[in-house]
Amino acid sequence: MKIIINNSSEQPIYEQITMQIKSQIVSSDLKEHDILPSVRALAKELKISALTVKKAYDNLETQGFIITVHGKGSFVASTNQELLGEEQRKEVEADLEMAIRKGRSCGMSEEELKELFELILEE
């Protein structure tokens, strides 16, 4: 499992970990029942506090992406296609919002943005 921490990001480290693991689950890089590194092992690898990794794992468990079995570790939860689909839609929505903000910052009108969107949809 590959996780990259950006120390200059405004996003908290535990959120970076959460998002990257979620992304790997959604893209099937991590599959159902795959075991995740232990909290201590991942903390050591990333050179961060174990509490930070624990917070990320707790978030993932709360959101239904992983399960933790005491004494055995954390595993990718059974695939919930509806949950994965919703995550993918949220990612697309965020990407579209970012594209719209970028277009507006470049001076594009709403009509120009709509035309561009429709043009891209036709491809």
C-alpha positions, 0 to 999 in steps of 0.5 A: 500500500502506497501512501504519500504525505504532503507536509505542506498541504493544508489538509490534515495528515489523517485526512490525507491517509483516509482519502488515499486509502479510500481511493485505493479501495474505490479503484480496487487497488485494495480489494475486499478482505485485504489486510492493511498495515498495522497502525504502528507499522504504517506510522513508522513507515510514514514517520508520523504519530500512531495516533494520526494513523489510528484516527484515519483508520477510525474514520475509514471504519466509521465510513464503512470502508474497513473493519478492525478485528481486535488482535488481528488487524484492519481489513478492507470491508466487504464491498458495498457497491452503493457506497463505492458508487457514491464515493466515485460520484463525490470525487467526480463532483469535486473534480467538476467543482474545481474545473468550474472554479478554474474556468471562472478564475480564467474569466469564463462565463457560465455560458462558456463553461456550459458549452465547453462541458457539452462539447466534452460530453460529445467526445 
